[in-house]
Amino acid sequence: MWEKEISSIESAIRYVAYMDVMGFKDMVARNPHNVIGEKLQNLLIFISDLINNKGSIFSSIFSDSIYFFTSDDKQTTLKSLIEVLSKVMKYALSIGLPMKGAIAMGEVSVDLVKNLTFGQPLIDAYLIEESIVLYGIVIHNSVEDIVRKKAFQNYVMDTKIPLKSGTASHYILRWWRNDLKKSQQLVRDIRLSVSDSPRRYIDNTLDLMDND
């Protein structure tokens, strides 16, 4: 049983990112667990190394889903988070784990000791991630006023995003910005492992890159 202790929950306005590995159920059904486990372990090690010296970015992992949250709502912290997420996107693709996600902002309560995290931004990021049909990270409206600023013009683009029920205009991270050709090839490589509707994610992502 849990012992009652003095609460170490800290509430603050933070940035939150939710990322989900695509096609995980099918991956589990078709591959030995040790193969999947090795890929996930490599991804977690990569993330840990990325955020280890940041001090302002933390992560929480459950199965094929990863939450990132920050210690504050500074613009410099958001830029650091964007850099981390962009690198995670590329690395995950390189090991055959395509991902999609979203960033939101608001009050989030965290207890690092008990690995407890809750708040509306977690729900906002999850819901918008669920609706998009591409490999990418979409900006929730709670963060939009910030990324509209000139300081973020190289990090994001404002465009129509394909959703499960039509399209909608949103800002999205330009995670491919530092190496477009390599990033496009990483997306194309996923094509060899999927058929049917998952290929829509590939086509939509490549179309987005072409329009950047």
Secondary structure, 3 states (H helix, E strand, C coil): CCCCCCCCCEEEEEEEEEEEECCHHHHHHHCCHHHHHHHHHHHHHHHHHHHCCCCCEEEEEECCEEEEEECCCCHHHHHHHHHHHHHHHHHHHHCCCCEEEEEEEEEEEEECCCCEEECHHHHHHHHHHHHECCCCEEECHHHHHHHCCHHHCCCEEEEEEEECCEEEEEEEECCCCCCHHHHHHHHHHHHHHCCCCHHHHHHHHHHHHHCC
